[in-house]
């Protein structure tokens, strides 16, 4: 896979670090899909993709793997095909299982450099935070991106600094431990969601959320702060 342009930007040694990362992504929707897309195009070659769902017609407005031809197909399998079309050397494991508090051990069958939480189940998010803290695994968790219109309000921060996010508020109440919360990286929006009375979304807010996660990973492996 030709990564000359990226090597010119961040250097060969950093591209090599990306190539050797082992990353698990749980949730392949609007946020998770753009994490996968941008990571594979950044040279990451080893993925574990976790999602039990199939593609629905309503996914097409925000999920990059979805086309008019792959309705009802498993997201994990469609993503594996797409990754291989981008980089044939990539190794992709898939877990087509609904993750719950009772089977979360499935996510820790091997060692990962990063776990990306882009799922939409609060209890699973809480369990992931606790397990990753206990195992000293780097976790990046996506907070709520639905009902948002202003992508400029998205930021990478830590869980303890998300007073404005309703989903994060639920998670903070469950975690309680401030020291843990200070060490949980999240992508979150400071925008107050629109009161639509239903789940609503667009193409660009979840996408930007996913790209912010990849931005964080690349800066992290370069030992740089995103603001530098």
Secondary structure, DSSP 8 states (H G I E B T S, - for coil): ---HHHHHHH-HHHHHHHHT-EEEEE--SHHHHHHHHHHHTTT--EEEEE---B--GGGGGT-TT--TT-TTSBHHHHHHHHHHHH-TT-EEEEE-S---SSSGGGGGSS--SEEEE----HHHHHHHHHHHHHHT-EEEEE---TT---GGGEEEEEGGG-TT-HHHHHHHHHH--HHHHHT-EEEEE-S-----SS----SHHHHHHHHHHHHHHHHHHTT--TT-
